[in-house]
Structure formats: structure tokens, C-alpha cells
Amino acid sequence: MGASQRVGDFRQIFAEEGVPQDLVYLAVIESGFLNHARSYAAAVGMWQFIRSTGRIYGLKGSAWVEERKDPVKSARASARYLRRLYELSGDWYLALVGY
């Protein structure tokens, strides 16, 4: 799957979750759209979830499974997380900063 196809899929997921579709480009900033990205704080995947936040938003992680690297599941979790941050702040810019 190419990057443009992924962006289209992610835009659909964000639309379904009630999040502005252009926020899918946050993954470019977070990881460059790379599923194997890992931060110094142990955030993993395209959307850079740490394990605890990933669990809160439904991503399973163990020695055998790492859903933070699943593009579709992590995109949906990211949209839900962004929507929650928006609900708390009332502003999409603040939601992005909180992410």
C-alpha cells in the first residue's frame, strides 16, 4: 500500500471518527509514515503511541502482538485520541499540541 492510498484510508477513518481529515498529516510529523518508527520515550508506530496511551485507546501490545504498528488500528486510535483532546480543550490547535 502506497502513501497516497494510506492517506485516503486514514482520511476516511478520521471522517468516521469526527476529526478533521487533514489531521492525518500528523503522522508525517510523528513518524514520516513509518510503522517501525520508535522514539526515545518508547513511542512506537506511525502514530507514536506509548504503550499506556495505546492501551487506553484499544491497542494491544505484548511480546507477540504490537497493535501500535498496525496502520489502521493505530489510525483509528489516533483519531479517537485527537477527538478526546478536542473535547477537553474545545480547540483543534490545542488538541494537536496536546497530542
Buried (B, 14 or more C-beta within 10 A) or exposed (E): EEEEEBBBBBBEBBEEBEBBBEBBEBBEEBBEBEBEBBEEEEBBBBBBBBBEBBBEBEBEBEEEEBBBBBBEBBBBBBBBBBBBBBEEBEEBEEBBEBB
